Amino acid sequence: MNTANEQLGALLRAVRGTGDGGGGKGGHGAAGPGLPTGVIVGGVIALLIAWSVLSSFYTVQPEERAVIKRFGKVIGISDPGLHFKLPLGIDRVELVKTERVLKQEFGFRTISADGQRSEYSAEDRADESLMLSGDLNIIDVEWVVQYRIADPIKYLYNQRNPEGSLRDLSESVMRRAVGNRLGSDVLTTARVEIADLAREEIQ
């Protein structure tokens, strides 16, 4: 019985990593202890603090504005520069390019532009460009909508899909404008008038 108890005690000491410091002559003893629990906990806390500090700063580029949300609620907008936010997901930042001129193309797509030349493709875009004029002619109309984001909060949260909504609105306005005019006018004298009308209605 004593032998069994001694073996059980030795096994428990080995699992705990404490050993008995000996093991007899020529013996090596049990494995030494690992890192103290306090050291491990302290290291984890130090890493969390370092990560929190590093994640508390963000940069807004000159062409951007940052919308700040705290616990899911919008609390403000940040201008370009280096800013601080609360860490651990308390504050979240969404960047919006408010100073860049954005564009949407209809009836074609730009496939390359190197500053000296541009290449375009109208393949599979007939559903956008073919329209029926007021005199029942089919007109192939290609156009571009250029825009800036004036209000980043409205852009992010007033529409579920602002880009898609703008495309739908632009196409609807253009089809109505073309449908109210003669086909020959759409291609010649009415082009400026249609562009001005579309700009007013889309804005």
N, C-alpha and C positions, 0 to 999 in steps of 0.2 A: 504493500500500500504506500509506504514512504517513497519507494522508487517511482511509482506512478505520480505522486504529488510533486516530486522533484522535477519530473519530466514536464508536467503541466506548467509549473512555475517557470521553467526555462523557456517554454514555448511562448508564454505570455510576455516575458521580458523581451524576447526576440521581436515579437509583433510590435510592441511599443517602441522598439528601437533604443532601449536603455542599456541592455547588457548588464553583466556583473563585473566588468572591468578586468576579468581574468580569463579563466578557461584552463588553468593548470599550466604546468611547465611546458613551454614550447607552444602553448595554445595561443590563438589570436583573439579570443573573446567574441562577443556578439557585435553586430554592426553598430556603429556610433549613431548618435541622434542626428536627425535632420535639422533644418532651419527652425528656430523657435517660431511659434505661432505669432507672436508679437511682431517679429520682423516681416513675416509674410503679409500680415494685415497692414502694417505701416507702408510696405511697398505698394500694395494695391491702392491705398488711400492717396499716396503721393502721385501715382499714375493718373488717378481720377482727377486730382486737383490740376495736374499739368494739362490733361486733355480739356478740362473745363475752361482753363485760361486761354488755351490756344483756340478753342471753338467759340470764344466770346467776341472775337473781332472779325469784322468782314469789311470788304472794300467795294465801294460803288464806283464804277468807271464813269468818265465824263459824259458819255452818251446814255447813261442809265439813271434810273431812280429805283430805290428799294422800298418795297411795301413791307412794313413790320407787323407781324401778328403775334399776339401774346395769348396763349391758351386758346388759339383759334380765332381771336377777335382782333380786327385791324386797329392798331393804336397810332399809326403815323407813317410818314414817308421820309426817307433819308435822301439827302442830296449827295452828289459825288464826294468821295473822300473815304477816310478810315473811320469806322464807327464801332461802338460796343453794343453787344446784346446779351441778354441773360442766357446762361448756358443750359445744358441738359434738356434741350428741346422746349424750354419755356417760351423763348422768343424764336420765331422762324422768319426768314427773310426770303422774299421773292423779288428778283431783279427784272425790270422792264426797260426795254430800250426806247426811251421817250424822245431822244434827240436824233435818232436815225430815221431817214426817209425809207419807209417800207413800200413794197409794191406787190400787186397781184396782177398776173397776166391772164388774158382771156383770148382763146382761139389759137394760142401759141405758147411756147415756153422757151426761155433763153437757156441754151445748153452750155454755152461758154462765152466768156467775155474777158479779154486780156488787156483792156484799156485802149487797144488800137482797132479791134474788130469784135463783132459779136456774131454768134451763130444762133439761129433760131430753128425750132421744130414745131410744125403745125400738125404733126401726125396724131391722129386719133383725138383731135380737138374740135371736130365738126359740131358736136353737141353743144359747144359753147358759142361758136362763131356764126353758124347758119341761122338767119332770122328772116321772118316774113315781113315785108314792107307793107305800107298802106295800100299800094296798088297790086298786092299779091305777087310780088317778085321775091325770090329767095336771094338774100344779100349775105355775103361773107364779110363779117365785121370782126376785126381784131382791135383790142384796146387794152390799155393799162390803167390801173387805179393806183395812184401814189398817195400815201398818207403817213401821218405821224400820230403817235399815241399821246393824246393831250392829258388824259386822266388815267393814271395807272391803276387806281383802285376800281374804277368803273370797268376798265378793260379786263381786269382779272375776275371780277366777281358779279358784274351785272349781266354777263352773257356766259352761258356754258361753253360755247364755241365761237368766240368773237371773229376768228378768221373765216370760219365757214359762214357765219351770219353776214359778214361783209361781202363775201362772194355771191351769196344768194341775192342780197339786196342789189348789188351792182348789176348782176345779170338781169334781174327783173326790171330795173330802171331802163337799162339799155334796150331791152326787147320792147318795152312800151314806147320808148322814144322812136325807135325804128318803125314800129307798127303804125305810128301816127303820121308817117311821112312817105312821100314817093321814093321809090328805090333810087332813082337818079339823083334826087336831092341828098339822100343819105350819103352817097359816095362823093358828092361835090359841095354844093353851097351850104348844106345844113350841118356839116361836120362840126364847125365851131359851136353852133347853136346847141347841138346834141351834147357836146362836151360840157358846156356851161350848165345845161339843164341837169345832166347827170351829177355834176359836182354839187349843185344846190340840193338835190334830193338825197344824195348819199350822206351829206354832212348833217 
